[in-house]
């Protein structure tokens, strides 16, 4: 119980704290130890091929940056436009970072996954990622989940309602403002997709994803000027985390972000001390 509690506290406090109170920590779901360790691991180098948007599989209205990690939608009327990542995955647990300013989203701003044959351009203003059986999407403005041209409900779906308070009821019905940075969490082995916002894992959004199928991060937009960056952060196999990784996670959580530079002062075995320093 102590370790699971530590994992929960660590993920809800990951990275630097937001400048104003966040609505997401109270909605956090305790992650598995496998996910918590992966979130705590150093990111892979910036040049990883899984950080690139596809140069071929994108709407012609999405312009690709020279580095391949950012796309910008050209102004186009009555068009819904999408793009998917260059590289997909078939197994393992994987985490990508998507950076998309709320000011550049507009309506029908969708983040999710697609298979290879997901449509990436359509006439009119529509939810594209999640608009067919080949994709799964989270519409960021309304917080609605989409798959197969149907909305599956709001995500996160665990917002509390206080029936004695009209303001609380109204607040629970108001979509949450999703900040610029969102982590996409795909567990291809379990067939699930979830998201991390403000350091809080919000739980599984989609389940029963096709096992063994190649899945790609994807976005769709109708907003001219929308710029969206992609970065692959980390991944792991289906094997359980190593005991040393779990120990390191628990120690870092106990110390807190402000005391990470004091790890060398802990009375720990040299091997564990070295691991903590090189993985920090």
N, C-alpha and C positions, 0 to 999 in steps of 0.2 A: 504493500500500500504506500509506503514512504516513497519508493522510486516512482510509482505512477503519479503520485501527487507532485513530485519534483518535475516530472516531464510536463505536466499540465501547466505548472507555474512558469516553467522556462519558456514554453512556446507563446504563452500569452504576453510575455514580457520581452520577446525577442527584439533584436535591433535596438535602436534608440527610441525612447518613449515619445509619443506624439506631443506636439506643443499644446494641444487642448485635449480635454477628456474625450476618449474614443468610445463609440457605442459598441465596439466589437468584442472587447474582452469578456463582458457578461454573456456573450453568445458563444464563446469558445467551447469546443468539444475536446475532451482529453484525447490526444493522438496516441497511436500505437508507439511502442518503443522504437520500432523500425523507422517510423516517420520522424519521430522526435530526434533521433540520432542523425538522420539524413538532413534535417533542417539545421542542425547544429554544426554540420560539417562544412569545411571551407569550400567555396565555390570552385568549379573547374575553371581552367584558363579561359580568357575572353574569346579566344579564337575557335572554340569548340564548334564543330559543324552543326550541332543541334541548336545553336543560337541564331541560325540564319533563317530568314524568310525565303520562301521559294521564288526563284526568278521566273519560273515557268507557270507555277500553279497559283495564279493571282488574277484578279480582275485587271483589265487594261487601265482602269482608273486609279489603281494603286501604283505609285512610283516607288521603286526600290532604291535605297541609299547605296552609295559605293561600298560601304562596309557590309551591307546585306542584313544588318540587324534592325533596320528601321524602314517602315513604309509610310508614305503620306498619300492620302486620298486627294485626287484632283477634284475641283468643283465639277459636279455633273448632276443635272436635274433628273429626277424620276429614275434613279438607279440605285440598286443595292449592291455593294461590292465587298468581296471577301479576299482573303489571302491565307494560305497555310504555311507551316514551317517546311523547310527544305527536307528535313530528316524526321522520320517517324520512328516509333518504338513498338515492339511486339510483346515485350516482357519486362519485368522489373518495376521498381518504384522510381518515379522521375518528377523533378520539380523545375518549372520554368518561371521566370519573372516576366511579367508583361507590364510595361509602363505606358499609360494612356491618360493624358490629362482630362479631368472631368469637363474642363472648358471646351475641349475639342471632341466631345462625344455626340451630343445631340440625341435624337431618338434612335432606336434600333441599333444601339451600340452593344455588340455581342462578343463575348469571349468564351472559348470552349475548345472542343476537339472535333476533328473530322476524319473520315476515312479518305482514301485516295480519290474517290469519285464524287465527292461533295461538290455541288454547284457553287461557283465563286462569283457569279454575276447574274443579276435578274432585273427586270424592269419594275419600276415602282419602288416604294419604300417598304421594305419587308425585313423580317428577321431571317437572315440568310443561314448563319450557323445555328443549327437547331431547327431549321425549316424543312428538313427532310429526314429520312431514316438513316442517312449516312453521317449525321452530325449531331452534336449535343452542345447547347449554348446557354450561357447565363447573360440575360439582357441587363446591363448594368444600371440603366436609368430606372427601370421598374422593379428590379431584383427578381424578375420572373425567369424560371427555367424553361427551356424549350427543347423539344425533340419530336421529330415526325410531324411537324407543322402544328403541334399542340403545346399549349402551356401546361406545365406540370405543377405549378404552384410557386410560391415565393421562397427564395433562399437568401439568408438562412431562415429556416422555418420554425425555429424554437424561440421566437420573440414572445416575452411574457405579456399577458394582458391582465390588467387589474379592473375587474368589472365594476368596482366601486368608484372608479375615477374616469370621467369622460375624457379628460386630457390624455390619460394613459391609453385609453382605447384608441383615440385618434392617432396618438404617436405610434402605436403598434401597427396601424394601417398605412402609415407614411413610409414610402420606400427609403431605405438608408442611402446616404450619399457615399458611394464607393470611392475611396481615395485613388490617387494616381497609380500607386504600385499594388499589384495583385500577384500572388503566387498561385500558379496552377499546379495541382498535385494529382498526378495520374498513377494509380496502382494497377498496372496492366495485368498483374497476376491475380489480383482480387476482382478486377473488372469494375473499378470505381474511379470517380473523378470528384475532387473537392477543391476548395480554395482557402488560402491564407490571406487575411486582410488585417493590417495593423498588428502583425505578429500573432494573430489569433487564428487557429485552425477552426473553420466554421462547420466542419463535418462533411459527410458525403453528400454531394449534390446529385450525382447520377451513379447508379449501380447497374449490374448486369450488362456492362459493356462487352462487346464481342471478344472472347479470349483468343489470343493468337493473331488477331487482326492488326495490321499496321495502323497506328493512330497518330495524328498530327495536331499540335496546337494550331488553332485557327481563330481568326477574328473577322467580323463583318461590320460595315459602317455605311451610313448614308450622309455623313457630315463632310463637306468640303474642307480641306485643310487638316483633317484628323491625322496626327502622327502617332505611330504605335511602335514601340521598341520591344524586342524579344531578347531574352538571355536565358540559356540553359544554366541552371545553378548546380544541380547535383543529382545523383541517382544511386541506386543500389540493387543488388540481386534479391531474389526471394528468400535468401538465407537470413536467419535471425541475426541481430547485431552482435558484434563481439562484446565480451564482458568488459574489456578495457574501454570500449566506446561508451558503454552504459555508465561505467564508473566516472569517466570524464564528464559526461553530461550532468550527472548528479552533483559532482564537485563544482562545476561552473555555475549551476543553478544556485547552489548553496552560497557561493561567494557573491553572486550578483554581478551585474555589468560593471559597477564602479570599482570592484576589487579584483578584476581579472589579472591585473598586473602584479598581484601579490601571490600568484600560484606557486612561484619558486620558493616561497617561505613556508609552504605546507610540509609537515613531516610525513612524506610519502615515499614509497619505494622508488629508486632512481629510474626504473623503466617507466613507471606511470608518470613520474615528474617530467621525463623527457617527452612522453606522448602528449601531455597537456601543453607543453611549450611549443612543440612543432605543429600541433593542430589548432592552436589558438588563432 
